[in-house]
Amino acid sequence: MSRKLVAYFSAGKETRFAARELAEILNADLYEIKAAEPFTEADLDWNNPDSRSSQEKNNPSLRPALAEEKTDLSAYDIIFLGFPVWWDSFPRVIATFVENNDFEGKTVIPFATSMGGGMGISAEEMRELIGENVKVTEGLLLNGPIGRFKLQTWLLTMGITE
């Protein structure tokens, strides 16, 4: 039986809710990815060109420090990686998490929350960051209400659950 981890970054409640539901359905471990400097509401103001989220959009090479630099992923075969979609991609704290950890030989399954947009270039960027020896599947975009049924249906179509 594969060991599963649901790792996620959430600046609000949507991604956190989805991650908790997913972990419960899968009976998986849950890990919250936290920035060393937590994001404030002002940091998330996409209308302000000086906000942290806007700075990340304008400079995708930014790597916010993590509260926990490395995470031991050795016990897991499958890692669900969740995040909100910012500017058609994932927050740069996800890039820091990916670059700081060893995903070799694992399957990474992204899931994202959005207030109406798509996943943008998230999956493509993730494949580039993670490298060749890691399988990155197509992800799930959760727009609007996040329900257990939607998550269970997705897992069934992925062949993760029965």
Backbone as a printed PyTorch tensor [residue, N CA C, xyz], in Angstrom:
tensor([[[  0.8470,  -1.1910,   0.0000],
         [  0.0000,   0.0000,   0.0000],
         [  0.8870,   1.2460,   0.0000]],

        [[  0.5540,   2.1870,  -0.8420],
         [  1.3320,   3.4240,  -0.9470],
         [  1.0500,   4.3400,   0.2310]],

        [[  2.1100,   4.9450,   0.7290],
         [  1.9560,   5.9660,   1.7680],
         [  1.7340,   7.2970,   1.0780]],

        [[  0.7490,   8.0300,   1.5610],
         [  0.3760,   9.2880,   0.9280],
         [  0.5370,  10.4560,   1.8910]],

        [[  0.9310,  11.5930,   1.3130],
         [  1.0460,  12.8340,   2.0540],
         [  0.2820,  13.9080,   1.2970]],

        [[ -0.4890,  14.6960,   2.0210],
         [ -1.1190,  15.8750,   1.4540],
         [ -0.3610,  17.0690,   2.0270]],

        [[  0.4450,  17.7040,   1.1860],
         [  1.2140,  18.8900,   1.5900],
         [  0.5630,  20.0820,   0.9040]],

        [[  0.3970,  21.1690,   1.6480],
         [ -0.3020,  22.2960,   1.0590],
         [  0.1760,  23.6200,   1.6390]],

        [[  0.0130,  24.6620,   0.8240],
         [  0.1960,  26.0360,   1.2760],
         [ -1.1480,  26.7200,   1.1080]],

        [[ -1.5770,  27.4340,   2.1330],
         [ -2.8550,  28.1280,   2.0660],
         [ -2.7170,  29.5180,   2.6590]],

        [[ -3.1160,  30.5120,   1.8980],
         [ -3.1130,  31.8770,   2.4040],
         [ -4.4930,  32.2370,   2.9460]],

        [[ -5.4780,  31.4520,   2.6110],
         [ -6.8450,  31.6550,   3.0820],
         [ -7.3920,  30.3280,   3.5640]],

        [[ -8.6850,  30.1620,   3.4790],
         [ -9.2770,  28.9410,   4.0140],
         [ -9.5540,  27.8640,   2.9670]],

        [[ -9.6320,  28.2220,   1.6830],
         [-10.0590,  27.2670,   0.6680],
         [ -9.0850,  26.1020,   0.4840]],

        [[ -7.8150,  26.4160,   0.2910],
         [ -6.8310,  25.3470,   0.0670],
         [ -6.6810,  24.4960,   1.3210]],

        [[ -6.6950,  25.1180,   2.4830],
         [ -6.6090,  24.3870,   3.7510],
         [ -7.7820,  23.4030,   3.8880]],

        [[ -8.9780,  23.8710,   3.5730],
         [-10.1570,  23.0190,   3.6510],
         [-10.0220,  21.8320,   2.6950]],

        [[ -9.6470,  22.1050,   1.4580],
         [ -9.4990,  21.0400,   0.4600],
         [ -8.4500,  20.0260,   0.9010]],

        [[ -7.3340,  20.5040,   1.4250],
         [ -6.2540,  19.6110,   1.8670],
         [ -6.7240,  18.7200,   3.0140]],

        [[ -7.4260,  19.2850,   3.9610],
         [ -7.9150,  18.4890,   5.1000],
         [ -8.9160,  17.4360,   4.6480]],

        [[ -9.8170,  17.8200,   3.7600],
         [-10.7920,  16.8570,   3.2320],
         [-10.0800,  15.7300,   2.4850]],

        [[ -9.1300,  16.0900,   1.6490],
         [ -8.3800,  15.1160,   0.8650],
         [ -7.6220,  14.1500,   1.7740]],

        [[ -6.9470,  14.6770,   2.7800],
         [ -6.2030,  13.8230,   3.7120],
         [ -7.1340,  12.8650,   4.4430]],

        [[ -8.3070,  13.3510,   4.8020],
         [ -9.2570,  12.4970,   5.5140],
         [ -9.7720,  11.3820,   4.6080]],

        [[-10.1310,  11.7220,   3.3810],
         [-10.6180,  10.7190,   2.4260],
         [ -9.5570,   9.6460,   2.1860]],

        [[ -8.3030,  10.0770,   2.0410],
         [ -7.2010,   9.1650,   1.7050],
         [ -6.5770,   8.4790,   2.9120]],

        [[ -6.9680,   8.9260,   4.1050],
         [ -6.2860,   8.4790,   5.3210],
         [ -4.7810,   8.7420,   5.1760]],

        [[ -4.4780,   9.9490,   4.6970],
         [ -3.0990,  10.3570,   4.4200],
         [ -2.6120,  11.3080,   5.5100]],

        [[ -1.3090,  11.4370,   5.6000],
         [ -0.7290,  12.4340,   6.4960],
         [ -0.9400,  13.8130,   5.8880]],

        [[ -0.9900,  14.8230,   6.7520],
         [ -1.2400,  16.1890,   6.3330],
         [ -0.0790,  17.0620,   6.7830]],

        [[  0.4180,  17.9070,   5.8680],
         [  1.5380,  18.7950,   6.1870],
         [  1.2620,  20.1730,   5.6120]],

        [[  1.2940,  21.1880,   6.4590],
         [  1.0970,  22.5550,   5.9950],
         [  2.4440,  23.2020,   5.7030]],

        [[  2.6080,  23.6800,   4.4920],
         [  3.7980,  24.4130,   4.0700],
         [  3.6040,  25.8530,   4.5320]],

        [[  4.5110,  26.3410,   5.3460],
         [  4.3680,  27.6930,   5.8850],
         [  5.5690,  28.5370,   5.5020]],

        [[  5.2900,  29.7770,   5.1190],
         [  6.3650,  30.7330,   4.8620],
         [  6.9410,  31.1810,   6.2000]],

        [[  8.2340,  31.4430,   6.2340],
         [  8.8720,  31.9240,   7.4670],
         [  8.2210,  33.2320,   7.9040]],

        [[  7.8910,  34.0590,   6.9440],
         [  7.1660,  35.3020,   7.2110],
         [  5.7500,  35.1180,   6.6730]],

        [[  4.7760,  34.8910,   7.5540],
         [  3.4060,  34.6400,   7.0880],
         [  2.8840,  35.7640,   6.1970]],

        [[  2.0560,  35.3820,   5.2400],
         [  1.4560,  36.3450,   4.3330],
         [  0.2960,  37.0500,   5.0290]],

        [[  0.2610,  38.3590,   4.8880],
         [ -0.8290,  39.1570,   5.4370],
         [ -1.8360,  39.4470,   4.3290]],

        [[ -2.9480,  40.0220,   4.6980],
         [ -3.9360,  40.4100,   3.6980],
         [ -3.3440,  41.4230,   2.7160]],

        [[ -2.5370,  42.3410,   3.2300],
         [ -1.8910,  43.3370,   2.3600],
         [ -0.9250,  42.6610,   1.3790]],

        [[ -0.2610,  41.5950,   1.8180],
         [  0.6520,  40.8620,   0.9350],
         [ -0.0790,  40.2190,  -0.2400]],

        [[ -1.3450,  39.9220,  -0.0400],
         [ -2.1360,  39.2170,  -1.0460],
         [ -2.9260,  40.1570,  -1.9530]],

        [[ -2.7920,  41.4600,  -1.7730],
         [ -3.5390,  42.4480,  -2.5430],
         [ -2.9820,  42.5490,  -3.9580]],

        [[ -3.6080,  41.8500,  -4.8760],
         [ -3.1090,  41.8210,  -6.2540],
         [ -3.2790,  43.1570,  -6.9660]],

        [[ -4.0690,  44.0700,  -6.3870],
         [ -4.2080,  45.4150,  -6.9650],
         [ -3.0410,  46.3290,  -6.6100]],

        [[ -2.2550,  45.9360,  -5.6190],
         [ -1.1100,  46.7320,  -5.1770],
         [  0.1610,  46.1630,  -5.8170]],

        [[  0.8090,  46.9230,  -6.6900],
         [  2.0090,  46.4010,  -7.3610],
         [  3.1780,  46.1570,  -6.4040]],

        [[  3.1030,  46.6780,  -5.1760],
         [  4.1670,  46.4660,  -4.1950],
         [  3.8820,  45.3040,  -3.2380]],

        [[  2.7080,  44.6740,  -3.3610],
         [  2.3890,  43.5520,  -2.4690],
         [  3.3010,  42.3660,  -2.7740]],

        [[  3.4410,  41.4890,  -1.8070],
         [  4.3070,  40.3140,  -2.0040],
         [  3.8290,  39.4530,  -3.1680]],

        [[  2.5240,  39.2630,  -3.2900],
         [  2.0290,  38.4220,  -4.3920],
         [  2.3200,  39.0670,  -5.7470]],

        [[  2.2210,  40.3900,  -5.8250],
         [  2.5450,  41.0880,  -7.0810],
         [  4.0380,  41.0080,  -7.3750]],

        [[  4.8560,  41.1180,  -6.3460],
         [  6.3010,  41.0010,  -6.5340],
         [  6.6640,  39.6080,  -7.0470]],

        [[  5.9900,  38.5840,  -6.5360],
         [  6.2360,  37.2180,  -7.0120],
         [  5.8560,  37.0840,  -8.4800]],

        [[  4.7540,  37.7070,  -8.8700],
         [  4.3260,  37.6600, -10.2710],
         [  5.3960,  38.2820, -11.1610]],

        [[  5.9340,  39.3970, -10.7230],
         [  6.9060,  40.1220, -11.5310],
         [  8.3120,  39.5350, -11.4760]],

        [[  8.5620,  38.6850, -10.4960],
         [  9.8830,  38.0710, -10.3610],
         [  9.7230,  36.6140,  -9.9300]],

        [[  9.4490,  35.7080, -10.8980],
         [  9.2130,  34.3070, -10.5590],
         [ 10.4200,  33.5890,  -9.9460]],

        [[ 11.5790,  34.2390,  -9.9360],
         [ 12.7430,  33.6040,  -9.3100],
         [ 12.7710,  33.8340,  -7.7920]],

        [[ 11.8370,  34.6230,  -7.2610],
         [ 11.7730,  34.8280,  -5.8060],
         [ 11.5060,  33.4990,  -5.1020]],

        [[ 12.1550,  33.2980,  -3.9790],
         [ 11.9510,  32.0930,  -3.1810],
         [ 11.7830,  32.4940,  -1.7200]],

        [[ 10.5320,  32.6750,  -1.2810],
         [ 10.3090,  33.0100,   0.1230],
         [ 10.8430,  31.8980,   1.0260]],

        [[ 11.4430,  32.2800,   2.1240],
         [ 11.9500,  31.2970,   3.0830],
         [ 10.7750,  30.5420,   3.7070]],

        [[ 11.0420,  29.2960,   4.0570],
         [ 10.0300,  28.4730,   4.7050],
         [ 10.2240,  28.4730,   6.2180]],

        [[  9.1400,  28.2790,   6.9370],
         [  9.2220,  28.1560,   8.3930],
         [ 10.0350,  26.9140,   8.7550]],

        [[  9.9010,  25.8630,   7.9530],
         [ 10.6500,  24.6160,   8.1280],
         [ 11.3720,  24.3580,   6.8110]],

        [[ 12.6930,  24.5090,   6.8180],
         [ 13.4670,  24.4890,   5.5830],
         [ 13.3220,  23.1950,   4.7860]],

        [[ 13.4330,  22.0520,   5.4500],
         [ 13.3230,  20.7550,   4.7820],
         [ 12.2330,  19.9280,   5.4510]],

        [[ 11.6370,  19.0470,   4.6530],
         [ 10.6020,  18.1480,   5.1410],
         [ 11.0100,  16.7410,   4.7460]],

        [[ 10.9470,  15.8100,   5.6690],
         [ 11.3110,  14.4330,   5.3580],
         [ 10.1740,  13.7770,   4.5840]],

        [[ 10.4010,  13.5480,   3.3100],
         [  9.3990,  12.9440,   2.4460],
         [  9.6870,  11.4700,   2.1660]],

        [[ 10.6940,  10.9270,   2.8000],
         [ 11.1630,   9.5750,   2.4800],
         [ 10.1070,   8.4900,   2.6960]],

        [[  9.1620,   8.6880,   3.5720],
         [  8.1630,   7.6620,   3.8750],
         [  7.0080,   7.6320,   2.8700]],

        [[  6.9990,   8.5600,   1.9230],
         [  5.8310,   8.7020,   1.0530],
         [  6.1290,   8.3270,  -0.3910]],

        [[  5.1320,   7.6920,  -1.0190],
         [  5.2060,   7.3370,  -2.4370],
         [  4.4560,   8.3580,  -3.2950]],

        [[  3.3430,   8.8390,  -2.7320],
         [  2.4810,   9.7700,  -3.4540],
         [  2.3370,  11.0310,  -2.6080]],

        [[  2.5800,  12.1810,  -3.2460],
         [  2.4630,  13.4630,  -2.5510],
         [  1.4720,  14.3370,  -3.3090]],

        [[  0.3800,  14.6420,  -2.6560],
         [ -0.5800,  15.6040,  -3.1740],
         [ -0.0690,  16.9690,  -2.7520]],

        [[  0.0900,  17.8660,  -3.7010],
         [  0.6750,  19.1730,  -3.4270],
         [ -0.3490,  20.2540,  -3.7670]],

        [[ -0.8440,  20.9320,  -2.7250],
         [ -1.9240,  21.8920,  -2.8940],
         [ -1.5020,  23.3300,  -2.6970]],

        [[ -2.1690,  24.2170,  -3.4330],
         [ -1.8380,  25.6320,  -3.3850],
         [ -2.9650,  26.4460,  -4.0190]],

        [[ -3.0420,  27.7220,  -3.6550],
         [ -3.9460,  28.6150,  -4.3790],
         [ -3.2580,  29.0680,  -5.6680]],

        [[ -4.0390,  29.3390,  -6.6960],
         [ -3.4680,  29.8500,  -7.9470],
         [ -3.2980,  31.3580,  -7.8020]],

        [[ -2.0600,  31.8040,  -8.0040],
         [ -1.7390,  33.2310,  -8.0020],
         [ -1.1580,  33.5610,  -9.3660]],

        [[ -1.7720,  34.4810, -10.0450],
         [ -1.2260,  34.9530, -11.3150],
         [ -0.9460,  33.7950, -12.2790]],

        [[ -1.8720,  32.8890, -12.4150],
         [ -1.7660,  31.7360, -13.3300],
         [ -0.6640,  30.7490, -12.9720]],

        [[ -0.2280,  30.7430, -11.7360],
         [  0.7920,  29.8000, -11.3060],
         [  0.6350,  29.5320,  -9.8130]],

        [[  1.6210,  28.8720,  -9.2420],
         [  1.6000,  28.6110,  -7.8070],
         [  2.3950,  29.6900,  -7.0810]],

        [[  2.0840,  29.9280,  -5.8160],
         [  2.8810,  30.8830,  -5.0500],
         [  4.3350,  30.4100,  -4.9810]],

        [[  5.2470,  31.3430,  -4.9540],
         [  6.6750,  31.0030,  -4.9730],
         [  7.1110,  30.2070,  -3.7520]],

        [[  6.3330,  30.2390,  -2.6640],
         [  6.6580,  29.4120,  -1.4990],
         [  6.5910,  27.9260,  -1.8800]],

        [[  5.7640,  27.5800,  -2.8530],
         [  5.7050,  26.2010,  -3.3590],
         [  7.0100,  25.8670,  -4.0790]],

        [[  7.5380,  26.8060,  -4.8430],
         [  8.8200,  26.5770,  -5.5190],
         [  9.9290,  26.3430,  -4.4940]],

        [[  9.9260,  27.1140,  -3.4130],
         [ 10.9250,  26.9170,  -2.3550],
         [ 10.7960,  25.5180,  -1.7780]],

        [[  9.5640,  25.0920,  -1.4910],
         [  9.3150,  23.7640,  -0.9270],
         [  9.8200,  22.6750,  -1.8700]],

        [[  9.5060,  22.8070,  -3.1450],
         [  9.9220,  21.8040,  -4.1330],
         [ 11.4460,  21.7550,  -4.2370]],

        [[ 12.0760,  22.9040,  -4.3140],
         [ 13.5340,  22.9480,  -4.4810],
         [ 14.2860,  22.5010,  -3.2250]],

        [[ 13.6900,  22.6290,  -2.0610],
         [ 14.3480,  22.2610,  -0.8060],
         [ 14.2050,  20.7920,  -0.4440]],

        [[ 13.3890,  20.0500,  -1.1900],
         [ 13.0950,  18.6740,  -0.8050],
         [ 13.3530,  17.7000,  -1.9460]],

        [[ 13.5210,  16.4350,  -1.5670],
         [ 13.8300,  15.3800,  -2.5190],
         [ 12.5550,  14.6300,  -2.8990]],

        [[ 12.1670,  14.7520,  -4.1590],
         [ 10.9580,  14.1040,  -4.6590],
         [ 11.2760,  12.9040,  -5.5560]],

        [[ 12.5270,  12.5650,  -5.6930],
         [ 12.9190,  11.4990,  -6.6170],
         [ 12.1860,  10.1970,  -6.3090]],

        [[ 11.6430,   9.5740,  -7.3800],
         [ 10.9470,   8.3080,  -7.2620],
         [  9.5140,   8.4260,  -6.7590]],

        [[  9.0380,   9.6210,  -6.5750],
         [  7.6880,   9.8210,  -6.0410],
         [  6.7390,  10.2600,  -7.1490]],

        [[  5.4580,  10.1620,  -6.8640],
         [  4.4340,  10.7090,  -7.7410],
         [  3.8800,  11.9490,  -7.0570]],

        [[  3.8640,  13.0540,  -7.7880],
         [  3.3220,  14.3080,  -7.2690],
         [  2.0250,  14.6030,  -8.0020]],

        [[  0.9860,  14.8470,  -7.2160],
         [ -0.3280,  15.1310,  -7.7700],
         [ -0.7490,  16.5150,  -7.2800]],

        [[ -0.6950,  17.5240,  -8.1630],
         [ -1.0640,  18.8740,  -7.7300],
         [ -2.5780,  19.0590,  -7.6340]],

        [[ -2.9790,  19.9020,  -6.6990],
         [ -4.3590,  20.3710,  -6.6560],
         [ -4.3200,  21.8380,  -6.2730]],

        [[ -5.2470,  22.5990,  -6.8330],
         [ -5.2070,  24.0390,  -6.6290],
         [ -6.6010,  24.5890,  -6.4220]],

        [[ -6.6510,  25.7010,  -5.7180],
         [ -7.9030,  26.4200,  -5.5440],
         [ -7.7740,  27.7580,  -6.2570]],

        [[ -8.9000,  28.2040,  -6.7860],
         [ -8.9090,  29.4600,  -7.5200],
         [-10.2890,  30.0810,  -7.4000]],

        [[-10.3280,  31.3800,  -7.4680],
         [-11.6080,  32.0780,  -7.3960],
         [-12.2700,  32.1900,  -8.7670]],

        [[-11.7540,  31.4980,  -9.7530],
         [-12.4140,  31.5330, -11.0490],
         [-11.5040,  31.2740, -12.2180]],

        [[-10.2050,  31.4050, -12.0350],
         [ -9.2720,  31.1620, -13.1260],
         [ -8.9360,  29.6850, -13.2440]],

        [[ -7.9880,  29.3940, -14.0990],
         [ -7.5310,  28.0300, -14.2700],
         [ -6.2110,  27.7960, -13.5460]],

        [[ -5.6260,  26.6350, -13.7780],
         [ -4.3390,  26.3200, -13.1550],
         [ -3.1940,  26.9990, -13.8740]],

        [[ -3.4780,  27.5840, -15.0210],
         [ -2.4330,  28.3010, -15.7350],
         [ -1.2710,  27.3900, -16.0810]],

        [[ -0.0700,  27.8650, -15.8060],
         [  1.1390,  27.1210, -16.1500],
         [  1.7020,  26.3560, -14.9560]],

        [[  0.8900,  26.1640, -13.9250],
         [  1.3500,  25.5150, -12.6930],
         [  1.9590,  24.1340, -12.9230]],

        [[  1.2400,  23.2560, -13.6150],
         [  1.7280,  21.8860, -13.8010],
         [  3.0250,  21.8700, -14.6050]],

        [[  3.0720,  22.6590, -15.6540],
         [  4.2760,  22.7350, -16.4970],
         [  5.4760,  23.2390, -15.6750]],

        [[  5.2680,  24.3180, -14.9300],
         [  6.3400,  24.8590, -14.0830],
         [  6.7740,  23.8560, -13.0230]],

        [[  5.8100,  23.1300, -12.4650],
         [  6.1290,  22.1580, -11.4290],
         [  6.9990,  21.0340, -12.0040]],

        [[  6.6530,  20.5700, -13.1940],
         [  7.4490,  19.5090, -13.8250],
         [  8.8950,  19.9750, -14.0190]],

        [[  9.0710,  21.2110, -14.4390],
         [ 10.4140,  21.7610, -14.6380],
         [ 11.1780,  21.8480, -13.3250]],

        [[ 10.5220,  22.2930, -12.2620],
         [ 11.1800,  22.4340, -10.9630],
         [ 11.5400,  21.0900, -10.3400]],

        [[ 10.6320,  20.1440, -10.4200],
         [ 10.8080,  18.8640,  -9.7290],
         [ 11.8400,  17.9880, -10.4200]],

        [[ 11.8660,  17.9960, -11.7420],
         [ 12.8680,  17.2080, -12.4530],
         [ 12.3030,  15.9840, -13.1420]],

        [[ 13.1960,  15.2970, -13.8300],
         [ 12.8170,  14.1980, -14.7170],
         [ 12.4420,  12.9050, -14.0070]],

        [[ 13.0040,  12.6500, -12.8440],
         [ 12.7870,  11.3660, -12.1820],
         [ 11.5700,  11.3470, -11.2640]],

        [[ 10.6980,  12.3200, -11.4560],
         [  9.5020,  12.4170, -10.6330],
         [  8.2940,  12.5000, -11.5610]],

        [[  7.3150,  11.6860, -11.2910],
         [  6.0880,  11.7220, -12.0800],
         [  5.1830,  12.8090, -11.5040]],

        [[  4.8020,  13.7660, -12.3480],
         [  3.8540,  14.8080, -11.9660],
         [  2.6080,  14.5890, -12.8090]],

        [[  1.4920,  14.2970, -12.1620],
         [  0.2610,  14.0290, -12.8880],
         [ -0.4800,  15.3350, -13.1800]],

        [[ -1.5170,  15.2090, -13.9760],
         [ -2.4230,  16.3440, -14.1610],
         [ -3.0710,  16.6020, -12.8120]],

        [[ -3.3400,  17.8300, -12.5470],
         [ -3.8970,  18.1760, -11.2540],
         [ -5.3950,  18.4010, -11.3000]],

        [[ -5.9010,  18.8100, -10.1630],
         [ -7.3110,  19.1400, -10.0230],
         [ -7.4220,  20.6000,  -9.6380]],

        [[ -8.2450,  21.3340, -10.3630],
         [ -8.5290,  22.7130, -10.0330],
         [ -9.8820,  22.7620,  -9.3430]],

        [[ -9.9070,  23.3690,  -8.1760],
         [-11.1400,  23.4960,  -7.4110],
         [-11.5890,  24.9470,  -7.4360]],

        [[-12.6010,  25.2220,  -8.2250],
         [-13.2290,  26.5430,  -8.2690],
         [-14.5530,  26.4370,  -7.5250]],

        [[-14.8830,  27.4530,  -6.7970],
         [-16.1710,  27.4670,  -6.1100],
         [-16.1890,  26.5260,  -4.9250]],

        [[-17.3760,  26.0570,  -4.5600],
         [-17.5010,  25.2160,  -3.3650],
         [-16.6940,  23.9230,  -3.5010]],

        [[-15.9700,  23.6080,  -2.4610],
         [-15.1490,  22.3970,  -2.4480],
         [-15.8920,  21.3550,  -1.6240]],

        [[-16.3430,  20.3350,  -2.3010],
         [-17.1000,  19.3010,  -1.6100],
         [-16.3830,  17.9700,  -1.6250]],

        [[-16.7120,  17.1520,  -0.6490],
         [-16.1330,  15.8150,  -0.5450],
         [-16.4190,  14.9960,  -1.7980]],

        [[-17.6190,  15.1210,  -2.3500],
         [-17.9810,  14.3500,  -3.5340],
         [-17.0680,  14.6710,  -4.7050]],

        [[-16.7650,  15.9530,  -4.8990],
         [-15.8850,  16.3730,  -5.9940],
         [-14.4990,  15.7490,  -5.8230]],

        [[-13.9830,  15.7580,  -4.6010],
         [-12.6670,  15.1790,  -4.3290],
         [-12.6940,  13.6620,  -4.5170]],

        [[-13.7390,  13.0060,  -4.0170],
         [-13.8390,  11.5520,  -4.1550],
         [-13.9410,  11.1400,  -5.6190]],

        [[-14.7050,  11.8880,  -6.4000],
         [-14.8480,  11.5900,  -7.8290],
         [-13.5050,  11.7310,  -8.5370]],

        [[-12.7690,  12.7880,  -8.2210],
         [-11.4450,  12.9950,  -8.8190],
         [-10.5170,  11.8320,  -8.4770]],

        [[-10.4940,  11.4370,  -7.2130],
         [ -9.6220,  10.3310,  -6.7950],
         [ -9.9940,   9.0390,  -7.4950]],

        [[-11.2760,   8.8070,  -7.7000],
         [-11.7270,   7.6160,  -8.4320],
         [-11.2290,   7.6420,  -9.8750]],

        [[-11.3670,   8.7950, -10.5490],
         [-10.9310,   8.8810, -11.9390],
         [ -9.4120,   8.7500, -12.0690]],

        [[ -8.6800,   9.1300, -11.0190],
         [ -7.2120,   8.9900, -11.0180],
         [ -6.7900,   7.5590, -10.6710]],

        [[ -7.7200,   6.7420, -10.2100],
         [ -7.3970,   5.3760,  -9.7960],
         [ -6.7220,   5.3320,  -8.4390]],

        [[ -6.8980,   6.3810,  -7.6310],
         [ -6.2830,   6.4420,  -6.3090],
         [ -7.1430,   5.7200,  -5.2700]],

        [[ -8.4520,   5.8040,  -5.4220],
         [ -9.3630,   5.1420,  -4.4980],
         [-10.3160,   4.2590,  -5.3010]],

        [[-11.0250,   3.4380,  -4.5880],
         [-12.0150,   2.5420,  -5.2370],
         [-13.4140,   2.9760,  -4.8780]]])
